[in-house]
Amino acid sequence: MKYFFVLGNNPTLSVMEIYTILKNYNKINGYYLTDSCLVLDLEESLNPKMLIKILGGTIKIGIIHSEIKNNFKEILKNSVNIIDTKNIFNKFNFGFSYYGKNKINTRAVGMEIKKYLKEKNISCRWVVSREKNLSSVVVKTNKLIDGGIEIVLIQKDNKILIGKTLEVQHFKELSFRDYGRPARDDLSGMLPPKLAQIMINLSEAKKNSIIFDPFCGSGTILTEAMLMGYNNLIVSDISIKAINDTKKNIDWILKNYKLKILNLKLINTDAQFISKKIEGYSIDTIITEPYLGPQRGNFNIKKTLNELENLYEKCLFEFKKILKSDGKIVMIWPIFKMGNKNFFINPKINNYKIYCPLPLEVKKNKLIKLTEKNTIVYGREGQKVFREIIILSNN
């Protein structure tokens, strides 16, 4: 079966997350990648409702019905075939999204579908958008999944893959967890929930793993891990305010999502001395966004890079004392953008190895954007500090 994934604002990160999750339970027989979509030929069917909840970097999941010639008659014929008119009992909403560079007259196809449905006495509305494609918000609010349809066209060379959307990202939930939580701190905890989800997925932690975040901030990684079903969690921070903020956000998550945590520990301490507080070689996975340095104003870049490299080196040395021999670290390092220059930090990683979960054939794809170190740069235009996402293996 072929499924499509509409990727987030960092396609490489989205693809890496999808592969990391799926490789553990579904054989991937082949793939096709565009600058905004990933199509996978899978051995077994997916559960899109389950998958969309945990994939932080995927906007839509859908199924491919056919691969057709890029002409009007074929697109119209196959669009009509996807619509199950026998099970339409109320007003029917439909819409199109086209992911490709060549031009397609979806307007003409839409008019013909509208005419076709009216001939069958089906009351319908064609949902359009000012944007090039229908957003997850438009798809959800116009009920194009439940009771309607979003027909998706993906260009594949001189052909078209045609399918329908099965699920879209839970934008309301993500916004609620980001902006609705009681404790948010610009300085210590601005990690977006969907990026926390991605980092947890990239760690490949099992549900019974002990996960540790030594720079917990306001607890975003912790609370997202709770929602994803992890029960053995430890967090720490040098700031007592961060610990208190995390406690508030834990209580808020427990109340709003009716969760139960079996094993949770909060520690107020410096990450550079964490081995004094945690048993040796007891941690399966470390997932963290440390202090990234100054975010605003003018500062001495050379001094900042030296200070951060020193901090990270000391922390990585400490993590070695508490991490199991087969453990992993998913960590964010800052990239400072000043004019046309990017300033990376390069702390010594001792005996850790930088790990990339993508298969070699996918890594070689020209659309996959990795650094020379096999890491990913994450950020939006206009930001002064970007994030470099590093996966470190302890073996």
ZAMARGU-4260 file (C-alpha; in steps of 0.2 Angstrom, whole numbers, plus 5000, padded with zeros to 4 digits):
<rodrens>
0) 5000/5000/5000 | 5006/5017/4996 | 5004/5032/5008 | 5009/5050/5007 | 5015/5062/5020
5) 5014/5081/5018 | 5030/5087/5027 | 5032/5101/5039 | 5043/5117/5037 | 5059/5106/5039
10) 5056/5092/5026 | 5072/5083/5030 | 5068/5082/5049 | 5050/5076/5045 | 5057/5062/5034
15) 5069/5057/5047 | 5056/5056/5060 | 5044/5046/5049 | 5058/5033/5044 | 5063/5032/5063
20) 5045/5027/5068 | 5040/5016/5054 | 5055/5006/5052 | 5051/4997/5069 | 5035/4990/5063
25) 5032/4992/5044 | 5043/4986/5030 | 5046/5000/5018 | 5047/4993/5000 | 5051/5010/4991
30) 5049/5028/4993 | 5047/5044/4982 | 5051/5061/4989 | 5047/5079/4983 | 5051/5095/4992
35) 5035/5094/5002 | 5029/5076/5001 | 5035/5059/5005 | 5027/5044/4997 | 5030/5027/5005
40) 5026/5009/4998 | 5023/5000/5014 | 5021/4981/5017 | 5006/4984/5029 | 4992/4996/5031
45) 4994/5011/5043 | 4984/5018/5057 | 4984/5036/5053 | 4974/5042/5068 | 4987/5035/5079
50) 5002/5040/5069 | 4996/5058/5067 | 4996/5061/5085 | 5014/5056/5088 | 5022/5063/5072
55) 5027/5081/5076 | 5034/5085/5058 | 5019/5078/5048 | 5005/5090/5042 | 4994/5077/5033
60) 4994/5058/5030 | 4984/5050/5016 | 4983/5035/5004 | 4988/5034/4986 | 4974/5027/4975
65) 4983/5027/4958 | 4997/5033/4947 | 4990/5041/4931 | 4995/5051/4916 | 4995/5070/4918
70) 4980/5075/4908 | 4963/5082/4912 | 4953/5067/4907 | 4963/5055/4918 | 4963/5067/4933
75) 4945/5069/4932 | 4941/5051/4930 | 4952/5046/4945 | 4945/5060/4956 | 4928/5054/4953
80) 4932/5036/4956 | 4939/5041/4974 | 4922/5048/4979 | 4911/5035/4986 | 4894/5042/4981
85) 4884/5028/4989 | 4889/5033/5006 | 4885/5052/5005 | 4869/5056/5015 | 4872/5074/5019
90) 4880/5090/5011 | 4896/5084/5004 | 4912/5095/5004 | 4927/5092/4993 | 4943/5100/4989
95) 4960/5099/4980 | 4978/5100/4985 | 4991/5099/4972 | 5010/5097/4976 | 5020/5099/4961
100) 5029/5112/4949 | 5019/5109/4933 | 5002/5117/4931 | 4986/5108/4933 | 4969/5115/4930
105) 4961/5109/4946 | 4948/5123/4944 | 4941/5114/4928 | 4942/5097/4937 | 4932/5105/4952
110) 4919/5112/4941 | 4916/5095/4933 | 4915/5086/4949 | 4902/5098/4956 | 4892/5095/4940
115) 4894/5076/4942 | 4888/5077/4960 | 4873/5088/4956 | 4868/5076/4943 | 4867/5062/4956
120) 4857/5074/4967 | 4871/5076/4980 | 4871/5093/4988 | 4890/5099/4988 | 4902/5113/4991
125) 4919/5114/4983 | 4931/5121/4997 | 4945/5132/4990 | 4958/5143/4999 | 4969/5158/4995
130) 4984/5148/4998 | 4991/5136/4985 | 4985/5121/4994 | 4972/5117/5008 | 4980/5119/5025
135) 4976/5106/5039 | 4965/5120/5047 | 4955/5121/5031 | 4954/5103/5029 | 4948/5100/5047
140) 4936/5114/5049 | 4927/5111/5032 | 4925/5092/5037 | 4935/5086/5022 | 4940/5070/5031
145) 4924/5066/5041 | 4910/5067/5028 | 4920/5075/5014 | 4936/5072/5004 | 4952/5081/5001
150) 4959/5074/4984 | 4978/5076/4984 | 4988/5076/4968 | 5007/5074/4969 | 5018/5076/4954
155) 5029/5062/4950 | 5040/5066/4935 | 5027/5067/4920 | 5014/5057/4930 | 5002/5061/4944
160) 5000/5051/4960 | 4982/5054/4966 | 4975/5050/4983 | 4965/5056/4997 | 4969/5063/5015
165) 4965/5052/5029 | 4971/5063/5044 | 4979/5080/5047 | 4990/5087/5061 | 4980/5091/5077
170) 4984/5110/5076 | 4972/5114/5090 | 4980/5102/5102 | 4997/5108/5098 | 4993/5126/5100
175) 4983/5122/5116 | 4999/5114/5124 | 5010/5127/5118 | 5001/5143/5123 | 4988/5136/5135
180) 5000/5129/5148 | 5001/5139/5164 | 5020/5142/5164 | 5029/5148/5149 | 5046/5157/5150
185) 5055/5166/5135 | 5072/5162/5143 | 5070/5144/5149 | 5056/5135/5140 | 5051/5140/5122
190) 5054/5123/5114 | 5038/5120/5103 | 5028/5104/5108 | 5030/5097/5090 | 5049/5098/5090
195) 5049/5090/5107 | 5038/5076/5099 | 5051/5074/5085 | 5066/5073/5097 | 5057/5060/5107
200) 5054/5050/5091 | 5071/5052/5085 | 5078/5044/5101 | 5069/5028/5097 | 5066/5026/5116
205) 5055/5011/5121 | 5040/5014/5131 | 5048/5007/5147 | 5064/5017/5144 | 5071/5029/5157
210) 5071/5046/5149 | 5081/5060/5156 | 5080/5079/5152 | 5094/5088/5161 | 5089/5106/5155
215) 5070/5104/5158 | 5065/5122/5156 | 5047/5123/5158 | 5045/5104/5155 | 5040/5103/5137
220) 5050/5087/5133 | 5043/5079/5149 | 5025/5083/5146 | 5026/5077/5128 | 5034/5061/5133
225) 5020/5059/5146 | 5007/5061/5132 | 5016/5048/5121 | 5015/5035/5134 | 5032/5036/5143
230) 5031/5032/5162 | 5049/5032/5168 | 5054/5051/5167 | 5068/5061/5176 | 5071/5079/5173
235) 5083/5092/5181 | 5087/5110/5180 | 5099/5122/5189 | 5085/5135/5190 | 5072/5132/5204
240) 5060/5143/5194 | 5061/5130/5180 | 5058/5116/5192 | 5042/5125/5198 | 5036/5129/5181
245) 5038/5111/5176 | 5028/5106/5191 | 5014/5118/5186 | 5014/5111/5168 | 5014/5093/5174
250) 4999/5096/5185 | 4990/5105/5170 | 4994/5090/5158 | 4988/5077/5171 | 4972/5087/5174
255) 4968/5091/5155 | 4973/5074/5149 | 4968/5063/5163 | 4985/5054/5164 | 4994/5044/5177
260) 5013/5044/5179 | 5021/5029/5187 | 5039/5035/5189 | 5043/5054/5189 | 5057/5063/5197
265) 5062/5081/5197 | 5079/5087/5202 | 5085/5105/5206 | 5104/5104/5201 | 5117/5109/5189
270) 5119/5097/5174 | 5138/5098/5175 | 5137/5088/5191 | 5122/5077/5187 | 5131/5060/5191
275) 5130/5065/5209 | 5111/5064/5209 | 5108/5049/5197 | 5113/5031/5198 | 5127/5027/5186
280) 5123/5019/5169 | 5104/5019/5173 | 5098/5031/5160 | 5092/5024/5143 | 5089/5040/5134
285) 5094/5059/5136 | 5083/5071/5126 | 5087/5089/5130 | 5088/5107/5124 | 5102/5115/5134
290) 5105/5133/5137 | 5107/5140/5120 | 5116/5156/5124 | 5110/5174/5122 | 5095/5176/5111
295) 5094/5195/5109 | 5105/5210/5109 | 5123/5212/5105 | 5136/5199/5113 | 5153/5193/5110
300) 5151/5178/5098 | 5168/5171/5101 | 5166/5172/5120 | 5149/5164/5119 | 5154/5150/5108
305) 5169/5146/5120 | 5157/5146/5135 | 5144/5135/5127 | 5157/5123/5120 | 5164/5121/5138
310) 5147/5119/5146 | 5142/5105/5133 | 5158/5096/5134 | 5157/5095/5153 | 5139/5089/5152
315) 5143/5076/5139 | 5157/5070/5150 | 5144/5068/5165 | 5131/5060/5154 | 5143/5046/5150
320) 5143/5042/5168 | 5124/5039/5169 | 5120/5033/5151 | 5118/5015/5148 | 5131/5007/5135
325) 5118/5007/5121 | 5110/5023/5126 | 5106/5038/5114 | 5106/5057/5117 | 5095/5068/5106
330) 5102/5086/5109 | 5100/5103/5102 | 5115/5114/5099 | 5113/5133/5094 | 5118/5141/5077
335) 5121/5159/5078 | 5116/5169/5062 | 5125/5185/5060 | 5124/5194/5044 | 5129/5181/5030
340) 5138/5170/5043 | 5133/5155/5053 | 5142/5151/5069 | 5141/5133/5074 | 5148/5126/5091
345) 5159/5111/5090 | 5161/5104/5108 | 5171/5088/5109 | 5160/5073/5109 | 5172/5061/5117
350) 5168/5043/5112 | 5150/5046/5106 | 5146/5044/5088 | 5134/5055/5078 | 5120/5044/5072
355) 5108/5047/5057 | 5093/5035/5056 | 5090/5037/5038 | 5094/5023/5025 | 5109/5027/5014
360) 5098/5028/4998 | 5087/5042/5007 | 5102/5051/5014 | 5109/5053/4996 | 5093/5060/4989
365) 5097/5078/4984 | 5082/5085/4993 | 5088/5078/5010 | 5098/5093/5018 | 5110/5087/5031
370) 5126/5095/5038 | 5143/5088/5035 | 5141/5080/5052 | 5125/5071/5047 | 5115/5083/5058
375) 5099/5094/5054 | 5098/5113/5055 | 5081/5119/5061 | 5074/5136/5061 | 5064/5150/5052
380) 5070/5165/5042 | 5072/5180/5054 | 5078/5170/5069 | 5095/5175/5076 | 5098/5158/5084
385) 5094/5142/5074 | 5094/5124/5081 | 5106/5110/5076 | 5098/5093/5080 | 5111/5081/5085
390) 5108/5062/5089 | 5123/5054/5098 | 5125/5035/5101 | 5134/5029/5116 | 5141/5013/5107
</rodrens>
